[in-house]
Amino acid sequence: MCICINCKYINICKTYKFIEKQHNNNNSSTQNYFIPISTIIIVNINKHNLNIYLDWDVKECSSFVEQPGEWISLL
């Protein structure tokens, strides 16, 4: 699971916007991005029948500041 959902910077984070784009869910128009430090992105490869799916998640981030529920503001 992506740690971004509980991060204070989820609304402006450049890395999170990249992850959204990989999930084909880029519905944000934020122009001012926060660039986090030392992020580790994990990509899981899943196969179902003949289809291959990539699941992108941020596993670690040195800029993470916990703020549970911050992702709700994205809905």
mmJSON file of the N, C-alpha and C atoms, coordinates in Angstrom:
{"data_MODEL":{"atom_site":{
"group_PDB":["ATOM","ATOM","ATOM","ATOM","ATOM","ATOM","ATOM","ATOM","ATOM","ATOM","ATOM","ATOM","ATOM","ATOM","ATOM","ATOM","ATOM","ATOM","ATOM","ATOM","ATOM","ATOM","ATOM","ATOM","ATOM","ATOM","ATOM","ATOM","ATOM","ATOM","ATOM","ATOM","ATOM","ATOM","ATOM","ATOM","ATOM","ATOM","ATOM","ATOM","ATOM","ATOM","ATOM","ATOM","ATOM","ATOM","ATOM","ATOM","ATOM","ATOM","ATOM","ATOM","ATOM","ATOM","ATOM","ATOM","ATOM","ATOM","ATOM","ATOM","ATOM","ATOM","ATOM","ATOM","ATOM","ATOM","ATOM","ATOM","ATOM","ATOM","ATOM","ATOM","ATOM","ATOM","ATOM","ATOM","ATOM","ATOM","ATOM","ATOM","ATOM","ATOM","ATOM","ATOM","ATOM","ATOM","ATOM","ATOM","ATOM","ATOM","ATOM","ATOM","ATOM","ATOM","ATOM","ATOM","ATOM","ATOM","ATOM","ATOM","ATOM","ATOM","ATOM","ATOM","ATOM","ATOM","ATOM","ATOM","ATOM","ATOM","ATOM","ATOM","ATOM","ATOM","ATOM","ATOM","ATOM","ATOM","ATOM","ATOM","ATOM","ATOM","ATOM","ATOM","ATOM","ATOM","ATOM","ATOM","ATOM","ATOM","ATOM","ATOM","ATOM","ATOM","ATOM","ATOM","ATOM","ATOM","ATOM","ATOM","ATOM","ATOM","ATOM","ATOM","ATOM","ATOM","ATOM","ATOM","ATOM","ATOM","ATOM","ATOM","ATOM","ATOM","ATOM","ATOM","ATOM","ATOM","ATOM","ATOM","ATOM","ATOM","ATOM","ATOM","ATOM","ATOM","ATOM","ATOM","ATOM","ATOM","ATOM","ATOM","ATOM","ATOM","ATOM","ATOM","ATOM","ATOM","ATOM","ATOM","ATOM","ATOM","ATOM","ATOM","ATOM","ATOM","ATOM","ATOM","ATOM","ATOM","ATOM","ATOM","ATOM","ATOM","ATOM","ATOM","ATOM","ATOM","ATOM","ATOM","ATOM","ATOM","ATOM","ATOM","ATOM","ATOM","ATOM","ATOM","ATOM","ATOM","ATOM","ATOM","ATOM","ATOM","ATOM","ATOM","ATOM","ATOM","ATOM","ATOM","ATOM","ATOM","ATOM","ATOM","ATOM"],
"id":[1,2,3,4,5,6,7,8,9,10,11,12,13,14,15,16,17,18,19,20,21,22,23,24,25,26,27,28,29,30,31,32,33,34,35,36,37,38,39,40,41,42,43,44,45,46,47,48,49,50,51,52,53,54,55,56,57,58,59,60,61,62,63,64,65,66,67,68,69,70,71,72,73,74,75,76,77,78,79,80,81,82,83,84,85,86,87,88,89,90,91,92,93,94,95,96,97,98,99,100,101,102,103,104,105,106,107,108,109,110,111,112,113,114,115,116,117,118,119,120,121,122,123,124,125,126,127,128,129,130,131,132,133,134,135,136,137,138,139,140,141,142,143,144,145,146,147,148,149,150,151,152,153,154,155,156,157,158,159,160,161,162,163,164,165,166,167,168,169,170,171,172,173,174,175,176,177,178,179,180,181,182,183,184,185,186,187,188,189,190,191,192,193,194,195,196,197,198,199,200,201,202,203,204,205,206,207,208,209,210,211,212,213,214,215,216,217,218,219,220,221,222,223,224,225],
"type_symbol":["N","C","C","N","C","C","N","C","C","N","C","C","N","C","C","N","C","C","N","C","C","N","C","C","N","C","C","N","C","C","N","C","C","N","C","C","N","C","C","N","C","C","N","C","C","N","C","C","N","C","C","N","C","C","N","C","C","N","C","C","N","C","C","N","C","C","N","C","C","N","C","C","N","C","C","N","C","C","N","C","C","N","C","C","N","C","C","N","C","C","N","C","C","N","C","C","N","C","C","N","C","C","N","C","C","N","C","C","N","C","C","N","C","C","N","C","C","N","C","C","N","C","C","N","C","C","N","C","C","N","C","C","N","C","C","N","C","C","N","C","C","N","C","C","N","C","C","N","C","C","N","C","C","N","C","C","N","C","C","N","C","C","N","C","C","N","C","C","N","C","C","N","C","C","N","C","C","N","C","C","N","C","C","N","C","C","N","C","C","N","C","C","N","C","C","N","C","C","N","C","C","N","C","C","N","C","C","N","C","C","N","C","C","N","C","C","N","C","C","N","C","C","N","C","C"],
"label_atom_id":["N","CA","C","N","CA","C","N","CA","C","N","CA","C","N","CA","C","N","CA","C","N","CA","C","N","CA","C","N","CA","C","N","CA","C","N","CA","C","N","CA","C","N","CA","C","N","CA","C","N","CA","C","N","CA","C","N","CA","C","N","CA","C","N","CA","C","N","CA","C","N","CA","C","N","CA","C","N","CA","C","N","CA","C","N","CA","C","N","CA","C","N","CA","C","N","CA","C","N","CA","C","N","CA","C","N","CA","C","N","CA","C","N","CA","C","N","CA","C","N","CA","C","N","CA","C","N","CA","C","N","CA","C","N","CA","C","N","CA","C","N","CA","C","N","CA","C","N","CA","C","N","CA","C","N","CA","C","N","CA","C","N","CA","C","N","CA","C","N","CA","C","N","CA","C","N","CA","C","N","CA","C","N","CA","C","N","CA","C","N","CA","C","N","CA","C","N","CA","C","N","CA","C","N","CA","C","N","CA","C","N","CA","C","N","CA","C","N","CA","C","N","CA","C","N","CA","C","N","CA","C","N","CA","C","N","CA","C","N","CA","C","N","CA","C","N","CA","C","N","CA","C","N","CA","C","N","CA","C","N","CA","C"],
"label_alt_id":[null,null,null,null,null,null,null,null,null,null,null,null,null,null,null,null,null,null,null,null,null,null,null,null,null,null,null,null,null,null,null,null,null,null,null,null,null,null,null,null,null,null,null,null,null,null,null,null,null,null,null,null,null,null,null,null,null,null,null,null,null,null,null,null,null,null,null,null,null,null,null,null,null,null,null,null,null,null,null,null,null,null,null,null,null,null,null,null,null,null,null,null,null,null,null,null,null,null,null,null,null,null,null,null,null,null,null,null,null,null,null,null,null,null,null,null,null,null,null,null,null,null,null,null,null,null,null,null,null,null,null,null,null,null,null,null,null,null,null,null,null,null,null,null,null,null,null,null,null,null,null,null,null,null,null,null,null,null,null,null,null,null,null,null,null,null,null,null,null,null,null,null,null,null,null,null,null,null,null,null,null,null,null,null,null,null,null,null,null,null,null,null,null,null,null,null,null,null,null,null,null,null,null,null,null,null,null,null,null,null,null,null,null,null,null,null,null,null,null,null,null,null,null,null,null],
"label_comp_id":["MET","MET","MET","CYS","CYS","CYS","ILE","ILE","ILE","CYS","CYS","CYS","ILE","ILE","ILE","ASN","ASN","ASN","CYS","CYS","CYS","LYS","LYS","LYS","TYR","TYR","TYR","ILE","ILE","ILE","ASN","ASN","ASN","ILE","ILE","ILE","CYS","CYS","CYS","LYS","LYS","LYS","THR","THR","THR","TYR","TYR","TYR","LYS","LYS","LYS","PHE","PHE","PHE","ILE","ILE","ILE","GLU","GLU","GLU","LYS","LYS","LYS","GLN","GLN","GLN","HIS","HIS","HIS","ASN","ASN","ASN","ASN","ASN","ASN","ASN","ASN","ASN","ASN","ASN","ASN","SER","SER","SER","SER","SER","SER","THR","THR","THR","GLN","GLN","GLN","ASN","ASN","ASN","TYR","TYR","TYR","PHE","PHE","PHE","ILE","ILE","ILE","PRO","PRO","PRO","ILE","ILE","ILE","SER","SER","SER","THR","THR","THR","ILE","ILE","ILE","ILE","ILE","ILE","ILE","ILE","ILE","VAL","VAL","VAL","ASN","ASN","ASN","ILE","ILE","ILE","ASN","ASN","ASN","LYS","LYS","LYS","HIS","HIS","HIS","ASN","ASN","ASN","LEU","LEU","LEU","ASN","ASN","ASN","ILE","ILE","ILE","TYR","TYR","TYR","LEU","LEU","LEU","ASP","ASP","ASP","TRP","TRP","TRP","ASP","ASP","ASP","VAL","VAL","VAL","LYS","LYS","LYS","GLU","GLU","GLU","CYS","CYS","CYS","SER","SER","SER","SER","SER","SER","PHE","PHE","PHE","VAL","VAL","VAL","GLU","GLU","GLU","GLN","GLN","GLN","PRO","PRO","PRO","GLY","GLY","GLY","GLU","GLU","GLU","TRP","TRP","TRP","ILE","ILE","ILE","SER","SER","SER","LEU","LEU","LEU","LEU","LEU","LEU"],
"label_asym_id":["A","A","A","A","A","A","A","A","A","A","A","A","A","A","A","A","A","A","A","A","A","A","A","A","A","A","A","A","A","A","A","A","A","A","A","A","A","A","A","A","A","A","A","A","A","A","A","A","A","A","A","A","A","A","A","A","A","A","A","A","A","A","A","A","A","A","A","A","A","A","A","A","A","A","A","A","A","A","A","A","A","A","A","A","A","A","A","A","A","A","A","A","A","A","A","A","A","A","A","A","A","A","A","A","A","A","A","A","A","A","A","A","A","A","A","A","A","A","A","A","A","A","A","A","A","A","A","A","A","A","A","A","A","A","A","A","A","A","A","A","A","A","A","A","A","A","A","A","A","A","A","A","A","A","A","A","A","A","A","A","A","A","A","A","A","A","A","A","A","A","A","A","A","A","A","A","A","A","A","A","A","A","A","A","A","A","A","A","A","A","A","A","A","A","A","A","A","A","A","A","A","A","A","A","A","A","A","A","A","A","A","A","A","A","A","A","A","A","A","A","A","A","A","A","A"],
"label_entity_id":["1","1","1","1","1","1","1","1","1","1","1","1","1","1","1","1","1","1","1","1","1","1","1","1","1","1","1","1","1","1","1","1","1","1","1","1","1","1","1","1","1","1","1","1","1","1","1","1","1","1","1","1","1","1","1","1","1","1","1","1","1","1","1","1","1","1","1","1","1","1","1","1","1","1","1","1","1","1","1","1","1","1","1","1","1","1","1","1","1","1","1","1","1","1","1","1","1","1","1","1","1","1","1","1","1","1","1","1","1","1","1","1","1","1","1","1","1","1","1","1","1","1","1","1","1","1","1","1","1","1","1","1","1","1","1","1","1","1","1","1","1","1","1","1","1","1","1","1","1","1","1","1","1","1","1","1","1","1","1","1","1","1","1","1","1","1","1","1","1","1","1","1","1","1","1","1","1","1","1","1","1","1","1","1","1","1","1","1","1","1","1","1","1","1","1","1","1","1","1","1","1","1","1","1","1","1","1","1","1","1","1","1","1","1","1","1","1","1","1","1","1","1","1","1","1"],
"label_seq_id":[1,1,1,2,2,2,3,3,3,4,4,4,5,5,5,6,6,6,7,7,7,8,8,8,9,9,9,10,10,10,11,11,11,12,12,12,13,13,13,14,14,14,15,15,15,16,16,16,17,17,17,18,18,18,19,19,19,20,20,20,21,21,21,22,22,22,23,23,23,24,24,24,25,25,25,26,26,26,27,27,27,28,28,28,29,29,29,30,30,30,31,31,31,32,32,32,33,33,33,34,34,34,35,35,35,36,36,36,37,37,37,38,38,38,39,39,39,40,40,40,41,41,41,42,42,42,43,43,43,44,44,44,45,45,45,46,46,46,47,47,47,48,48,48,49,49,49,50,50,50,51,51,51,52,52,52,53,53,53,54,54,54,55,55,55,56,56,56,57,57,57,58,58,58,59,59,59,60,60,60,61,61,61,62,62,62,63,63,63,64,64,64,65,65,65,66,66,66,67,67,67,68,68,68,69,69,69,70,70,70,71,71,71,72,72,72,73,73,73,74,74,74,75,75,75],
"pdbx_PDB_ins_code":[null,null,null,null,null,null,null,null,null,null,null,null,null,null,null,null,null,null,null,null,null,null,null,null,null,null,null,null,null,null,null,null,null,null,null,null,null,null,null,null,null,null,null,null,null,null,null,null,null,null,null,null,null,null,null,null,null,null,null,null,null,null,null,null,null,null,null,null,null,null,null,null,null,null,null,null,null,null,null,null,null,null,null,null,null,null,null,null,null,null,null,null,null,null,null,null,null,null,null,null,null,null,null,null,null,null,null,null,null,null,null,null,null,null,null,null,null,null,null,null,null,null,null,null,null,null,null,null,null,null,null,null,null,null,null,null,null,null,null,null,null,null,null,null,null,null,null,null,null,null,null,null,null,null,null,null,null,null,null,null,null,null,null,null,null,null,null,null,null,null,null,null,null,null,null,null,null,null,null,null,null,null,null,null,null,null,null,null,null,null,null,null,null,null,null,null,null,null,null,null,null,null,null,null,null,null,null,null,null,null,null,null,null,null,null,null,null,null,null,null,null,null,null,null,null],
"Cartn_x":[0.841,0.0,0.887,0.469,1.21,1.102,2.24,2.227,1.69,1.554,1.147,-0.229,-1.103,-2.465,-2.528,-1.514,-1.481,-0.406,-0.011,1.033,0.433,0.993,0.57,0.696,1.637,1.94,1.229,0.312,-0.299,-0.899,-1.447,-2.106,-1.139,0.117,1.07,2.337,2.406,3.623,3.82,4.96,5.283,5.368,5.91,6.017,4.635,3.765,2.415,1.668,1.86,1.223,1.726,3.013,3.568,2.887,2.724,2.077,0.634,-0.082,-1.445,-1.459,-0.51,-0.438,-0.222,0.608,0.858,-0.405,-1.265,-2.533,-3.635,-3.256,-4.213,-5.299,-4.903,-5.849,-5.289,-4.91,-4.302,-5.361,-6.117,-7.188,-6.888,-5.623,-5.218,-4.609,-4.823,-4.26,-3.294,-2.76,-1.833,-0.594,-0.241,0.927,2.161,1.973,3.089,3.3,4.385,4.648,5.698,5.514,6.494,7.324,8.63,9.507,10.092,9.632,10.094,11.522,12.092,13.473,13.491,14.355,14.639,13.393,12.664,11.506,11.917,11.273,11.461,10.112,10.068,8.845,8.963,7.922,7.856,6.849,7.218,6.299,6.075,4.83,4.459,3.872,4.294,3.802,2.833,1.598,0.554,0.051,-0.216,-0.713,-2.064,-3.035,-4.355,-4.736,-4.86,-5.072,-3.917,-4.182,-3.111,-2.764,-3.354,-3.112,-2.089,-1.245,-0.25,-0.598,-0.643,-0.971,0.203,0.498,1.551,0.894,1.331,0.811,1.954,1.83,2.869,2.56,3.528,3.361,4.64,4.475,5.619,5.787,6.932,7.208,7.891,8.81,9.524,9.709,9.731,9.924,10.455,11.595,12.196,11.421,10.575,9.785,8.413,8.111,6.802,6.529,5.374,4.906,3.5,3.346,2.072,0.94,-0.126,-1.368,-2.49,-2.91,-3.914,-5.163,-5.659,-6.891,-6.73,-5.509,-5.28,-5.776,-5.737,-6.172,-7.655,-8.456,-9.896,-10.152,-9.272,-9.458,-9.313,-8.786,-8.628,-9.905,-10.867,-12.103,-13.003],
"Cartn_y":[-1.178,0.0,1.242,2.222,3.474,4.27,4.678,5.432,6.84,7.279,8.655,9.018,8.034,8.361,9.02,8.825,9.444,10.52,11.109,12.132,13.529,14.45,15.853,16.446,15.964,16.56,15.892,14.989,14.225,15.11,16.254,17.129,17.842,17.978,18.748,17.963,16.708,15.906,15.464,15.78,15.421,13.901,13.207,11.752,11.108,11.597,11.038,11.291,12.449,12.754,11.781,11.428,10.438,9.078,8.672,7.394,7.403,8.498,8.605,8.432,9.05,8.96,7.509,6.774,5.371,4.535,4.946,4.259,4.808,5.655,6.29,7.044,7.702,8.44,9.836,10.526,11.847,12.922,13.214,14.193,15.459,15.78,16.949,17.995,19.24,20.318,21.184,20.65,21.394,21.797,23.054,23.564,23.645,23.889,24.004,22.66,22.009,20.693,20.74,19.853,19.6,18.42,18.55,17.468,16.779,15.554,14.846,14.336,14.005,13.533,12.019,11.356,9.924,9.05,9.022,8.136,6.793,5.756,4.425,3.981,3.718,3.282,1.795,1.067,-0.369,-0.6,-1.419,-1.773,-3.282,-3.664,-5.075,-5.432,-6.551,-7.026,-8.167,-7.966,-8.966,-9.441,-10.731,-11.298,-11.946,-11.612,-12.217,-12.644,-13.942,-14.507,-14.057,-13.35,-12.892,-11.425,-10.803,-9.381,-9.207,-8.214,-7.877,-6.507,-6.418,-5.181,-4.759,-3.475,-2.931,-2.15,-2.42,-1.724,-0.912,0.405,1.327,1.823,1.776,2.26,2.93,3.967,4.568,3.795,3.19,2.357,3.158,4.055,4.89,6.289,7.266,8.656,9.443,10.076,10.842,12.119,12.55,13.768,13.482,12.218,11.835,12.527,13.192,13.8,13.255,12.459,11.781,12.75,12.579,13.325,12.411,11.483,10.489,11.125,10.493,10.959,12.092,12.535,13.652,13.329,12.071,11.644,11.914,12.016,12.242,13.55,14.509,15.794,15.66,14.526,14.307,13.808,13.373,12.815,13.868],
"Cartn_z":[0.0,0.0,0.0,-0.737,-0.843,0.459,1.013,2.271,2.082,0.849,0.548,1.096,1.25,1.657,3.029,3.836,5.158,5.275,4.153,4.178,4.003,4.73,4.681,3.273,2.485,1.184,-0.002,0.24,-0.85,-1.941,-1.589,-2.566,-3.501,-3.1,-3.906,-4.264,-3.883,-4.061,-5.513,-6.054,-7.437,-7.62,-6.662,-6.76,-6.723,-5.847,-5.795,-7.103,-7.701,-8.993,-10.058,-9.994,-10.913,-10.712,-9.454,-9.144,-9.662,-9.458,-9.984,-11.5,-12.161,-13.616,-14.044,-13.324,-13.645,-13.477,-12.558,-12.328,-13.235,-14.194,-15.104,-14.347,-13.271,-12.448,-12.171,-13.2,-13.04,-13.25,-12.196,-12.31,-11.52,-11.388,-10.623,-11.544,-11.184,-12.002,-11.195,-10.119,-9.278,-10.07,-10.007,-10.725,-9.819,-8.54,-7.599,-6.91,-7.269,-6.72,-5.627,-4.657,-3.617,-4.107,-4.104,-4.554,-3.324,-3.039,-1.841,-1.98,-0.839,-0.772,-0.57,-1.294,-1.117,-1.077,-2.17,-2.238,-2.84,-2.366,-2.924,-3.456,-4.757,-5.418,-5.724,-5.371,-5.623,-6.742,-7.713,-8.788,-8.732,-8.478,-8.463,-9.817,-10.348,-11.631,-11.372,-11.828,-11.633,-12.987,-13.081,-14.325,-14.054,-14.888,-14.802,-16.216,-16.417,-17.762,-18.65,-19.71,-20.595,-20.378,-19.384,-19.11,-17.998,-18.164,-17.145,-16.576,-15.259,-14.564,-13.694,-13.701,-12.845,-11.713,-10.497,-9.328,-8.723,-8.767,-8.327,-6.919,-6.019,-4.656,-4.158,-3.354,-2.667,-1.372,-1.205,-0.028,1.08,0.695,1.665,1.102,2.008,1.597,2.8,2.628,3.727,4.037,3.12,3.34,3.944,4.195,4.732,6.062,6.14,7.386,7.618,8.673,8.896,9.195,8.43,8.648,8.167,9.047,8.661,8.066,7.004,6.369,5.376,5.127,4.204,2.79,2.415,1.081,0.836,1.888,1.74,0.989,1.149,0.463,-1.052,-1.522,-2.968,-3.624,-2.814,-3.38,-3.948],
"occupancy":[1.0,1.0,1.0,1.0,1.0,1.0,1.0,1.0,1.0,1.0,1.0,1.0,1.0,1.0,1.0,1.0,1.0,1.0,1.0,1.0,1.0,1.0,1.0,1.0,1.0,1.0,1.0,1.0,1.0,1.0,1.0,1.0,1.0,1.0,1.0,1.0,1.0,1.0,1.0,1.0,1.0,1.0,1.0,1.0,1.0,1.0,1.0,1.0,1.0,1.0,1.0,1.0,1.0,1.0,1.0,1.0,1.0,1.0,1.0,1.0,1.0,1.0,1.0,1.0,1.0,1.0,1.0,1.0,1.0,1.0,1.0,1.0,1.0,1.0,1.0,1.0,1.0,1.0,1.0,1.0,1.0,1.0,1.0,1.0,1.0,1.0,1.0,1.0,1.0,1.0,1.0,1.0,1.0,1.0,1.0,1.0,1.0,1.0,1.0,1.0,1.0,1.0,1.0,1.0,1.0,1.0,1.0,1.0,1.0,1.0,1.0,1.0,1.0,1.0,1.0,1.0,1.0,1.0,1.0,1.0,1.0,1.0,1.0,1.0,1.0,1.0,1.0,1.0,1.0,1.0,1.0,1.0,1.0,1.0,1.0,1.0,1.0,1.0,1.0,1.0,1.0,1.0,1.0,1.0,1.0,1.0,1.0,1.0,1.0,1.0,1.0,1.0,1.0,1.0,1.0,1.0,1.0,1.0,1.0,1.0,1.0,1.0,1.0,1.0,1.0,1.0,1.0,1.0,1.0,1.0,1.0,1.0,1.0,1.0,1.0,1.0,1.0,1.0,1.0,1.0,1.0,1.0,1.0,1.0,1.0,1.0,1.0,1.0,1.0,1.0,1.0,1.0,1.0,1.0,1.0,1.0,1.0,1.0,1.0,1.0,1.0,1.0,1.0,1.0,1.0,1.0,1.0,1.0,1.0,1.0,1.0,1.0,1.0,1.0,1.0,1.0,1.0,1.0,1.0,1.0,1.0,1.0,1.0,1.0,1.0],
"B_iso_or_equiv":[0.0,0.0,0.0,0.0,0.0,0.0,0.0,0.0,0.0,0.0,0.0,0.0,0.0,0.0,0.0,0.0,0.0,0.0,0.0,0.0,0.0,0.0,0.0,0.0,0.0,0.0,0.0,0.0,0.0,0.0,0.0,0.0,0.0,0.0,0.0,0.0,0.0,0.0,0.0,0.0,0.0,0.0,0.0,0.0,0.0,0.0,0.0,0.0,0.0,0.0,0.0,0.0,0.0,0.0,0.0,0.0,0.0,0.0,0.0,0.0,0.0,0.0,0.0,0.0,0.0,0.0,0.0,0.0,0.0,0.0,0.0,0.0,0.0,0.0,0.0,0.0,0.0,0.0,0.0,0.0,0.0,0.0,0.0,0.0,0.0,0.0,0.0,0.0,0.0,0.0,0.0,0.0,0.0,0.0,0.0,0.0,0.0,0.0,0.0,0.0,0.0,0.0,0.0,0.0,0.0,0.0,0.0,0.0,0.0,0.0,0.0,0.0,0.0,0.0,0.0,0.0,0.0,0.0,0.0,0.0,0.0,0.0,0.0,0.0,0.0,0.0,0.0,0.0,0.0,0.0,0.0,0.0,0.0,0.0,0.0,0.0,0.0,0.0,0.0,0.0,0.0,0.0,0.0,0.0,0.0,0.0,0.0,0.0,0.0,0.0,0.0,0.0,0.0,0.0,0.0,0.0,0.0,0.0,0.0,0.0,0.0,0.0,0.0,0.0,0.0,0.0,0.0,0.0,0.0,0.0,0.0,0.0,0.0,0.0,0.0,0.0,0.0,0.0,0.0,0.0,0.0,0.0,0.0,0.0,0.0,0.0,0.0,0.0,0.0,0.0,0.0,0.0,0.0,0.0,0.0,0.0,0.0,0.0,0.0,0.0,0.0,0.0,0.0,0.0,0.0,0.0,0.0,0.0,0.0,0.0,0.0,0.0,0.0,0.0,0.0,0.0,0.0,0.0,0.0,0.0,0.0,0.0,0.0,0.0,0.0],
"pdbx_formal_charge":[null,null,null,null,null,null,null,null,null,null,null,null,null,null,null,null,null,null,null,null,null,null,null,null,null,null,null,null,null,null,null,null,null,null,null,null,null,null,null,null,null,null,null,null,null,null,null,null,null,null,null,null,null,null,null,null,null,null,null,null,null,null,null,null,null,null,null,null,null,null,null,null,null,null,null,null,null,null,null,null,null,null,null,null,null,null,null,null,null,null,null,null,null,null,null,null,null,null,null,null,null,null,null,null,null,null,null,null,null,null,null,null,null,null,null,null,null,null,null,null,null,null,null,null,null,null,null,null,null,null,null,null,null,null,null,null,null,null,null,null,null,null,null,null,null,null,null,null,null,null,null,null,null,null,null,null,null,null,null,null,null,null,null,null,null,null,null,null,null,null,null,null,null,null,null,null,null,null,null,null,null,null,null,null,null,null,null,null,null,null,null,null,null,null,null,null,null,null,null,null,null,null,null,null,null,null,null,null,null,null,null,null,null,null,null,null,null,null,null,null,null,null,null,null,null],
"auth_seq_id":[1,1,1,2,2,2,3,3,3,4,4,4,5,5,5,6,6,6,7,7,7,8,8,8,9,9,9,10,10,10,11,11,11,12,12,12,13,13,13,14,14,14,15,15,15,16,16,16,17,17,17,18,18,18,19,19,19,20,20,20,21,21,21,22,22,22,23,23,23,24,24,24,25,25,25,26,26,26,27,27,27,28,28,28,29,29,29,30,30,30,31,31,31,32,32,32,33,33,33,34,34,34,35,35,35,36,36,36,37,37,37,38,38,38,39,39,39,40,40,40,41,41,41,42,42,42,43,43,43,44,44,44,45,45,45,46,46,46,47,47,47,48,48,48,49,49,49,50,50,50,51,51,51,52,52,52,53,53,53,54,54,54,55,55,55,56,56,56,57,57,57,58,58,58,59,59,59,60,60,60,61,61,61,62,62,62,63,63,63,64,64,64,65,65,65,66,66,66,67,67,67,68,68,68,69,69,69,70,70,70,71,71,71,72,72,72,73,73,73,74,74,74,75,75,75],
"auth_comp_id":["MET","MET","MET","CYS","CYS","CYS","ILE","ILE","ILE","CYS","CYS","CYS","ILE","ILE","ILE","ASN","ASN","ASN","CYS","CYS","CYS","LYS","LYS","LYS","TYR","TYR","TYR","ILE","ILE","ILE","ASN","ASN","ASN","ILE","ILE","ILE","CYS","CYS","CYS","LYS","LYS","LYS","THR","THR","THR","TYR","TYR","TYR","LYS","LYS","LYS","PHE","PHE","PHE","ILE","ILE","ILE","GLU","GLU","GLU","LYS","LYS","LYS","GLN","GLN","GLN","HIS","HIS","HIS","ASN","ASN","ASN","ASN","ASN","ASN","ASN","ASN","ASN","ASN","ASN","ASN","SER","SER","SER","SER","SER","SER","THR","THR","THR","GLN","GLN","GLN","ASN","ASN","ASN","TYR","TYR","TYR","PHE","PHE","PHE","ILE","ILE","ILE","PRO","PRO","PRO","ILE","ILE","ILE","SER","SER","SER","THR","THR","THR","ILE","ILE","ILE","ILE","ILE","ILE","ILE","ILE","ILE","VAL","VAL","VAL","ASN","ASN","ASN","ILE","ILE","ILE","ASN","ASN","ASN","LYS","LYS","LYS","HIS","HIS","HIS","ASN","ASN","ASN","LEU","LEU","LEU","ASN","ASN","ASN","ILE","ILE","ILE","TYR","TYR","TYR","LEU","LEU","LEU","ASP","ASP","ASP","TRP","TRP","TRP","ASP","ASP","ASP","VAL","VAL","VAL","LYS","LYS","LYS","GLU","GLU","GLU","CYS","CYS","CYS","SER","SER","SER","SER","SER","SER","PHE","PHE","PHE","VAL","VAL","VAL","GLU","GLU","GLU","GLN","GLN","GLN","PRO","PRO","PRO","GLY","GLY","GLY","GLU","GLU","GLU","TRP","TRP","TRP","ILE","ILE","ILE","SER","SER","SER","LEU","LEU","LEU","LEU","LEU","LEU"],
"auth_asym_id":["A","A","A","A","A","A","A","A","A","A","A","A","A","A","A","A","A","A","A","A","A","A","A","A","A","A","A","A","A","A","A","A","A","A","A","A","A","A","A","A","A","A","A","A","A","A","A","A","A","A","A","A","A","A","A","A","A","A","A","A","A","A","A","A","A","A","A","A","A","A","A","A","A","A","A","A","A","A","A","A","A","A","A","A","A","A","A","A","A","A","A","A","A","A","A","A","A","A","A","A","A","A","A","A","A","A","A","A","A","A","A","A","A","A","A","A","A","A","A","A","A","A","A","A","A","A","A","A","A","A","A","A","A","A","A","A","A","A","A","A","A","A","A","A","A","A","A","A","A","A","A","A","A","A","A","A","A","A","A","A","A","A","A","A","A","A","A","A","A","A","A","A","A","A","A","A","A","A","A","A","A","A","A","A","A","A","A","A","A","A","A","A","A","A","A","A","A","A","A","A","A","A","A","A","A","A","A","A","A","A","A","A","A","A","A","A","A","A","A","A","A","A","A","A","A"],
"auth_atom_id":["N","CA","C","N","CA","C","N","CA","C","N","CA","C","N","CA","C","N","CA","C","N","CA","C","N","CA","C","N","CA","C","N","CA","C","N","CA","C","N","CA","C","N","CA","C","N","CA","C","N","CA","C","N","CA","C","N","CA","C","N","CA","C","N","CA","C","N","CA","C","N","CA","C","N","CA","C","N","CA","C","N","CA","C","N","CA","C","N","CA","C","N","CA","C","N","CA","C","N","CA","C","N","CA","C","N","CA","C","N","CA","C","N","CA","C","N","CA","C","N","CA","C","N","CA","C","N","CA","C","N","CA","C","N","CA","C","N","CA","C","N","CA","C","N","CA","C","N","CA","C","N","CA","C","N","CA","C","N","CA","C","N","CA","C","N","CA","C","N","CA","C","N","CA","C","N","CA","C","N","CA","C","N","CA","C","N","CA","C","N","CA","C","N","CA","C","N","CA","C","N","CA","C","N","CA","C","N","CA","C","N","CA","C","N","CA","C","N","CA","C","N","CA","C","N","CA","C","N","CA","C","N","CA","C","N","CA","C","N","CA","C","N","CA","C","N","CA","C","N","CA","C","N","CA","C","N","CA","C","N","CA","C"],
"pdbx_PDB_model_num":[1,1,1,1,1,1,1,1,1,1,1,1,1,1,1,1,1,1,1,1,1,1,1,1,1,1,1,1,1,1,1,1,1,1,1,1,1,1,1,1,1,1,1,1,1,1,1,1,1,1,1,1,1,1,1,1,1,1,1,1,1,1,1,1,1,1,1,1,1,1,1,1,1,1,1,1,1,1,1,1,1,1,1,1,1,1,1,1,1,1,1,1,1,1,1,1,1,1,1,1,1,1,1,1,1,1,1,1,1,1,1,1,1,1,1,1,1,1,1,1,1,1,1,1,1,1,1,1,1,1,1,1,1,1,1,1,1,1,1,1,1,1,1,1,1,1,1,1,1,1,1,1,1,1,1,1,1,1,1,1,1,1,1,1,1,1,1,1,1,1,1,1,1,1,1,1,1,1,1,1,1,1,1,1,1,1,1,1,1,1,1,1,1,1,1,1,1,1,1,1,1,1,1,1,1,1,1,1,1,1,1,1,1,1,1,1,1,1,1,1,1,1,1,1,1]
}}}
